[in-house]
Amino acid sequence: MGVVESLEIGDTTLHVDTAGTGQPVLFLHAGVTDSRMWNAQFEGIEGYRLIRFDMRGYGRSRLGTQGFTNHDDTVTVLDHLGIERAVLVGCSIGANTALQVAAAAPERVDGLVLVGADSPGFDPEIDYQSPEWPEAVAAFETGDLDRVAELEAEMWLAGTGRTITDLPTETVALFIDMDLIALRNEAARDRLDRGQQLQSLPHVDIKVEVVVGALDIPPLVAAAHHLAANLGDGAPTVIGDTAHLPPMDRPGEFNDLLMVFLHSL
């Protein structure tokens, strides 16, 4: 059985969820979701101590009024749990956060799994815009967050060549519920987030697995190849028929590759 707790940091509270025993594996969610995107991993991965938390302004974590960085909060969660080192598994913004932790505190990281991540300092030189993006921007400006969440489900969950009608209704409903919370807090969170993007790829002396969905946007597919060529085993693991969120959309395949990675450490 898992343990759910609230971690107070200044004037905010982070929602932290842990389960299992063994080598620690910490999951960091995407910017359009919260820690519930890892439900299938918490249900399907055994033999490890699993940790996830909602970043500030996501899910059940309060935003507060103080400046913060997600990578500092990640280290604080590890400290609170008494964990010296962990494997970090991050998706999108969570992947970038994992890479920042590895750059700033490499002694805390046993391995990295980076899903749908940007590659710092890399310009894919691809002129691409998701077809849903202009309408999503317009809907956000008018405050129609329900429409924004639906369009972002098309962009990030369904991806190129599919629509949300191709996906299980419960998966789409969970995405929209998570994204709506993120959208409501977006403006305030952006004002408080003190994190800076890495300007170039850091040197990391640990094993790195790069994962990307075949239906993710082309710039991120290109970024995955750049990351893997410079940090990983030379080529990313590409999961077919999925977009930006393989852990939600193709949990069986993702769990299998994650277990292979964990067993290799």
C-alpha positions in Angstrom: 0.0 0.0 0.0 1.2 3.5 -0.8 1.8 6.4 1.5 0.4 9.9 0.7 1.6 12.9 2.6 1.8 16.6 2.4 5.2 18.3 2.5 5.2 21.9 3.7 7.8 24.2 2.0 7.4 27.8 3.0 3.9 28.9 2.3 3.1 26.0 0.0 2.4 22.2 0.4 3.5 19.5 -2.0 1.4 16.4 -2.5 3.8 13.4 -2.3 3.0 9.8 -3.0 5.3 6.8 -2.3 4.8 3.0 -2.7 6.9 -0.1 -2.5 10.4 -0.8 -1.3 13.8 -1.1 -3.0 15.9 1.2 -5.1 14.2 4.6 -5.2 12.6 5.7 -8.5 11.2 9.2 -8.6 8.7 10.2 -11.4 8.4 13.8 -12.6 5.3 14.7 -14.5 4.7 16.7 -17.7 3.5 20.4 -17.7 0.1 19.5 -19.0 -0.5 16.8 -16.4 0.2 16.0 -12.7 1.5 13.0 -10.8 -1.5 11.0 -11.8 0.0 10.5 -15.2 2.1 7.8 -13.5 -0.8 5.8 -12.2 0.0 2.8 -14.5 3.6 2.8 -13.3 2.6 2.8 -9.6 0.2 -0.1 -10.4 2.5 -2.0 -12.7 6.1 -1.6 -11.3 7.2 -3.8 -8.4 10.4 -4.3 -6.5 11.3 -0.6 -6.3 10.5 2.3 -4.0 8.3 4.5 -6.2 8.0 8.3 -5.6 5.9 10.9 -7.3 4.7 14.4 -6.4 2.6 17.2 -7.8 4.8 20.2 -8.7 3.6 23.5 -7.4 0.4 24.6 -9.0 -0.4 21.1 -10.4 -2.7 18.5 -9.0 -3.1 18.6 -5.3 0.0 20.8 -4.6 -0.6 24.5 -3.7 1.2 27.2 -5.7 1.9 29.6 -2.8 3.3 33.0 -3.3 7.1 32.4 -3.1 9.5 31.9 -6.0 10.7 28.4 -6.6 12.4 26.0 -9.0 11.1 22.5 -9.7 14.6 21.0 -9.5 15.1 22.4 -6.0 11.7 21.0 -5.0 12.7 17.7 -6.3 15.8 17.6 -4.1 13.7 18.7 -1.2 11.4 15.8 -1.7 14.3 13.4 -1.8 15.7 15.0 1.4 12.3 14.8 3.1 12.1 11.1 2.4 15.7 10.4 3.5 16.8 9.3 0.0 20.4 9.9 -1.0 20.2 8.7 -4.6 17.3 7.9 -7.0 16.6 7.1 -10.6 14.7 10.0 -12.1 12.0 9.4 -14.7 10.7 12.6 -16.2 8.3 13.4 -19.0 8.4 16.8 -20.9 9.0 19.5 -18.3 9.6 16.7 -15.8 12.4 15.4 -18.0 14.0 18.8 -18.2 13.7 19.0 -14.4 15.4 15.6 -14.0 18.2 16.8 -16.3 18.7 19.9 -14.2 18.9 17.9 -11.0 21.5 15.6 -12.6 23.5 18.7 -13.7 23.3 20.5 -10.3 23.4 17.5 -8.0 24.8 14.5 -9.9 25.5 12.7 -6.6 21.8 12.4 -6.1 21.0 10.6 -9.4 21.5 6.9 -10.2 20.1 7.1 -13.8 17.8 9.2 -16.0 14.8 8.2 -18.2 13.9 11.3 -20.3 10.5 11.1 -22.1 9.4 13.8 -24.7 12.2 16.1 -23.6 13.8 19.1 -25.1 17.6 18.9 -25.7 19.2 22.0 -24.2 21.0 24.2 -26.7 19.7 22.2 -29.7 17.8 23.9 -32.5 16.0 21.3 -34.6 15.5 23.8 -37.4 12.0 22.5 -38.0 9.3 25.0 -38.9 6.4 23.3 -37.2 3.2 24.4 -35.5 0.5 22.0 -34.2 -2.7 22.7 -36.2 -4.6 23.1 -32.9 -2.2 25.7 -31.5 -3.7 28.9 -32.8 -7.2 28.0 -31.6 -5.7 27.0 -28.2 -4.0 30.3 -27.8 -7.2 32.2 -28.7 -9.3 30.1 -26.3 -6.8 30.7 -23.5 -6.9 34.4 -24.1 -10.7 34.4 -23.8 -10.6 32.2 -20.7 -12.2 29.1 -22.3 -10.0 26.7 -20.5 -12.2 23.7 -21.3 -11.6 24.2 -25.0 -7.9 24.7 -24.4 -7.7 21.4 -22.5 -9.6 19.6 -25.3 -7.2 21.0 -27.9 -4.1 20.2 -25.8 -5.4 16.6 -25.5 -5.4 16.5 -29.3 -1.9 17.9 -29.5 -0.1 16.1 -26.6 -2.1 13.0 -25.9 -3.4 12.0 -29.4 -0.6 13.5 -31.4 -0.1 13.6 -35.2 -2.3 11.3 -37.2 -4.8 10.5 -34.4 -7.7 12.3 -32.5 -8.9 11.9 -29.0 -11.7 9.8 -30.3 -9.1 7.1 -31.0 -8.2 6.9 -27.3 -9.9 5.4 -24.3 -12.4 7.8 -22.8 -11.0 7.4 -19.3 -7.5 8.3 -20.5 -8.8 11.5 -22.2 -10.9 12.4 -19.2 -7.9 12.1 -16.8 -5.7 14.2 -19.1 -8.3 17.0 -19.3 -8.9 16.9 -15.5 -5.1 17.3 -14.9 -4.6 19.9 -17.6 -7.4 22.1 -16.4 -5.7 22.4 -13.0 -2.5 23.3 -14.7 -4.1 25.8 -16.9 -5.9 27.6 -14.0 -2.6 28.1 -12.3 -0.4 28.8 -15.4 -0.1 32.6 -15.3 0.7 32.7 -11.6 3.0 29.7 -11.8 5.0 31.3 -14.6 5.5 34.5 -12.5 6.8 32.5 -9.5 8.9 29.9 -11.3 12.6 30.9 -11.0 13.9 28.0 -13.0 16.2 28.7 -15.9 16.5 26.4 -18.9 19.9 24.8 -19.3 21.7 26.5 -22.2 23.6 23.4 -23.2 23.7 19.7 -22.5 25.4 19.0 -19.2 28.0 16.2 -18.7 26.4 13.4 -16.8 28.3 10.3 -15.9 25.3 8.1 -15.4 23.2 5.9 -17.7 20.5 7.8 -19.7 17.5 6.4 -21.5 15.8 8.7 -24.0 12.2 7.9 -25.0 9.9 9.5 -27.5 6.5 8.8 -29.0 6.5 8.3 -32.7 3.5 10.7 -33.0 5.0 13.5 -30.9 5.6 16.8 -32.6 8.6 16.7 -35.0 10.8 19.1 -33.1 10.7 16.9 -30.0 11.3 13.7 -32.0 14.4 15.5 -33.4 15.4 16.6 -29.9 15.1 13.0 -28.7 17.6 11.9 -31.3 20.0 14.7 -30.3 19.7 13.8 -26.6 20.3 10.1 -27.2 23.3 10.8 -29.5 24.9 12.9 -26.9 23.8 11.5 -23.5 22.3 8.1 -24.2 23.1 4.9 -26.2 23.1 6.7 -29.5 19.4 6.4 -30.5 16.2 7.0 -28.6 13.6 4.4 -27.8 10.7 5.3 -30.1 7.3 3.9 -29.0 4.9 3.6 -31.9 1.3 4.8 -32.1 1.7 7.2 -29.1 2.6 10.9 -28.8 3.9 13.0 -25.9 2.7 10.9 -23.0 3.7 7.2 -23.6 3.5 6.3 -19.8 -0.3 7.1 -20.0 -1.1 6.0 -23.5 1.1 2.9 -23.9 1.8 2.0 -20.2 2.6 -1.7 -20.9 5.3 -0.9 -23.4 6.6 1.9 -21.3 6.7 -0.2 -18.1 8.6 -3.0 -20.0 11.3 -0.7 -21.2 11.5 1.0 -17.8 12.1 -2.4 -16.1 14.8 -3.3 -18.6 16.5 0.0 -17.9 16.2 -0.4 -14.1 17.6 -3.9 -14.2 20.6 -2.7 -16.2 21.8 -0.3 -13.5 
